[in-house]
Amino acid sequence: MGDDATFEKFKKCAVDVLQVPEDKVVPEASFADDLNADSLDLVEFVMALEEAFSITVDETELDGVDTVGQAYDLVVSKL
Amino acid sequence: MGVGRHPLGPPGRRVSRVVLVTGGSRGIGLACARRFQADGDRVAVTYKTAPPDPAGAEATAPLLAVACDVTDPGAVDAAFATVEAELGAVEVLVCAAGITDDGLVLRMSEERWSRVIETDLTGTFRAVRRALPAMLRARAGRIVVISSVVAYLGNAGQANYAAAKAGQIGFARSLAREVASRSVTVNVVAPGMVATDMLAALNEDQTAALASRVPLGRVAGPEEVAAAVCFLASAEAAYITGAVLAVDGGLGMGH
């Protein structure tokens, strides 16, 4: 779920931290394959999301999160 | 793969950086702080006992001195926040905060063991963890950890200190691998016998036993350790990470 404003905020974090063009941040994009993000990028991205949305994400919750859509759903589930 | 990149500026031309030295109010930490300052950096130090003496003969300009007990994560966070507000994000971190609390293992209390591990090893972890986000974002940074020759030689009566100092090396090398892709380097300086308050705390037998084994036959001045630290923090050292640089007069030769 989530609204447009939420996704925009999410997208801004991705653009800032992962240094990717905005149009590549789409739900089906894979962090590793499409956004060229390594494990350190993902940790930085999660930290940025935690700060932007005032949420806490446990390391174990990131298992199986490979795409932008999955990460976004995880964020929305905590709002 | 960038070849010959110097994220902290080209070699030979110094840019002023923000440097934080934990435990920088005296001893090796203070010598490092003064050296960075002399080289044109903006330098902050943390202290636990007392701020650096402003009347020090070599004092050129006041250091930004921030009270911080590295055993308190909240205090570490607050100290960084102060430095960031006053000087900007930390670009060079030197972890020099450390204590000794000697005793033979047979009679060493849990408290004495933990106090040293908590300050020397976990305190290093806390400062580094707080410094990392900004360095990763900047795709540049220098971390230098002050360990000790006893990390690999051992020293009777200092099992807690040696364990913490050896732990710092494993920590630094793991971290060096984790952040290398962001051009952040992590290195260790392992001093031997240095003329500081900490050395003065050793008893005469310990000091004499150590001194007799130093090939260069003398104790180091803290500024001799600072020279190595400043080199590892320099732009010229961009290709050095995960190294342990001994500054020990040959005491630990081969390690």
Interface residues (C-beta under 8 A of the other chain):
Chain A: D38 L40 E44 M47
Chain B: P133 L136 R137 E178 V179 S181 R182
